[in-house]
């Protein structure tokens, strides 16, 4: 796993290509211990995808007429949970891709994507599929950050590519040091301690 200890604790402003890390004691079932990669942020609101919550089902199992693809779907968030979204590292192959951050792109031509998966030009190393997304209306995320619900941090391509996502939240939190490294090991349910 990548060493994320170089991340600094200074609270950042949300922006496209940043991470939202759920505060350690957030109890929202949708966002508890989540790591969200922001893909849009502006006057109209914010959009992102939870990058550490696998669904234990592949796109091939969930989507009719989808090529054989072994990697699991991710729960991107509670908004539009009946829609498929994807982030990838292959913008030259997928026309219409939108840069989220250096090295990571969103969307692109869906029919081309299916063909590229079928001929093995896009693999699980290159792409992640999400069911739904996380969204905030104008000013909503700013209020949640002020209420200490989120830690805003710079994202790296390594965050996106991390395959052992179950410990991603914990590893990033430990890398922050100080009080965060102490609470990173707290159990999700303290009554079970």
URVENJO-V881596 format. One line per field, one symbol per residue. ss: DSSP state (2 for helix, 1 for strand, 0 for the rest). A space follows every 10 residues. Layout:
ss = ???
This chain:
ss = 0000000000 0000000111 1100000000 0000111111 1100111111 0001111122 2200000000 0111100011 1111111100 0000000111 1001110002 2222222200 0000001111 1111111002 2222220001 1111002222 2000222222 2222220222 2220000002 220
